[in-house]
Amino acid sequence: MKSSEPLLNDENKIPLSPDLFLKDAIVLKNLRSGWVSLKSAKSQHGLRFNIAGWPYLGIWAAANAAPFVCIEPWQGHADDVDASGDLSDKPGVIELKAGESWEKSWAVELY
C-alpha cells in the first residue's frame, strides 16, 4: 500500500538520483502536460514522452540499476493506504464486458 507525499510543489523538474527511488516508484497524477522529457545535464540529448490521456506517470529504478530509470505512462497504480481492497474501487480500473476491447498508446521521441 502506498502513501502520498508532495514531490513537485508547482515545479516542473525532478532531479534524478539513485536515492530518489529508495522507497519505491514515483507515481505522478494530475499532470498539466501531455508530454514529459528526460534530459541530460551534460548534453542537449534527451527523450520526450507523449503521455496524453494517461492518468498516471510512473518513474522508477530497480535497486542498484543505476544509471537506468524507467518512465512509464500508467492506467492505474498500487493501492493507497486507505484503499477498500475492492477492485471496482481501484483508481484507473477499466471494466470491459465480454467481447469489448480497450487500447491506449504512447510515444517517445529521441532528440
ZINORSUL-V116365 format. One line per field, one symbol per residue. psi: psi as a letter, one per 40 degrees, with the letter a starting at -180 (. if undefined). burial: + if it has 24 or more other ideal C-beta (glycine too) atoms within 12 Angstrom, else -. A space follows every 10 residues. Layout:
psi = ???
burial = ???
This chain:
psi = iiiiiiddfe ieihhiided eddaihhiif ieieiiihih eeaeiaihhh eheheihhhi hihfeifhih hhhidaiiii dfidehdeeh hehhhhihei ihiiiiihhh .
burial = ---------- ---------- +---+++++- +---++++-- --------+- +--+++++++ +-------+- +++++++--- ---------- ++-------- -----+---- -
